[in-house]
């Protein structure tokens, strides 16, 4: 059967910052599908240039589920497309879509970022089908597939474009507030503050680059063994919805206390900030305060963003809530402690030890099992490309439209032998 959009009617909700969703919609239209986009603010409107297919929602958050059901019925929608499935307007829409038997297409940042994005049906992260799949099922689906696996990337890829599109999006949201007066962002802070944080991030990038280089140099040339803490954004959906901590401070406190009690006295602890950390949470001050409180201030370090590979290459182990960066830890065969729900949190990979015992005696993952797991992801939900750079979008669109139009989701397609050939990447780190 040829891949065609005939008879398919797609409803887009909020997407990644930038033009990706509009380009995706155009290609689906070229395939014969009908496409609409619901916009909740002026930022959504700015990146969807076709006014004929744009549907503004100016109602209240309480009225959205009923309005979503009406839109689906009035337009005969067959497919729902969104980026992330945990923000309230998306979670409510997914519930409505499932009740009506629609296909739900979920995009997310790559589980194997930075050179891949995630495409799944039904849900992502803690709602992904991967959560219920064991290694035995994955290995059975991989029978007959023998793809050369690319090495783990060592850099984010398009961070500056990510920050730029985010700042531009929030500028449009801020300046177009009166057109969408009932809009409420899924973040806890107001839109104007979000916009200022993006501007601050852009302005301070050169200073942070030097600060990061100095901190990394001291750690790499310090001659001490160290454990790495992979931090996340406190407002990140995976941290909030699929982790056990109410705040990043709680996670930091647990790590420093466990390190003080369990790690050998000559070991150090390195906190690696998320590349998009923007200062809305006082992470650096919190780390210094808690290190002093537990008497380990000379052995605890903070690195603001930057490349992970430079630190991972010399680390003894890593700890995280559920960061996707942990995939690079496992690819290197390093011991890993995970606290939240994550698609990679399989018993073959992650340590079951309490945090103090983990720092005392970290155990390595089953690297052969992880290689099979990573192979499975690259054959299914991980699609080459990115949302934010022009090159990344071109790579992504070459493959993901056919995946969306396919009758089976990526996991079922691999199992039945109908998976499309996967694009091979030439990685530059």
Secondary structure, DSSP 8 states (H G I E B T S, - for coil): -----TT-EEEE---SSSSHHHHHHHHHHHTT-EEEEEESSHHHHHT---GGGEEE--S-GGGHHHHHHHHHHHHT--EEEEE-S-SHHHHHHHHHHHHTT-EEEEEEE-TTTTSEEEEEES--GGGSGGGG--HHHHHHHHTT----------S-SSHHHHHHHHHHHHHHHHHTGGGGTT---SSSS-HHHHHHHHHHHHHHHHHHHHHHHHHHHHHHTS---EEEEE---TT-HHHHHSSS-SSHHHHHHHHHHHHHHHS-TT-EEEEE--TT--SSS-HHHHHHHHHHHTT-GGGEEEE-SS-SHHHHTT-SEEEESS-TTHHHHHHTT-EEEE-S--TT--TTTS--S-HHHHHHS-----HHHHHHHHHHHHHTTEEES-SSSHHHHHHHHHHHHHHHHSSS-HHHHHHHT------------
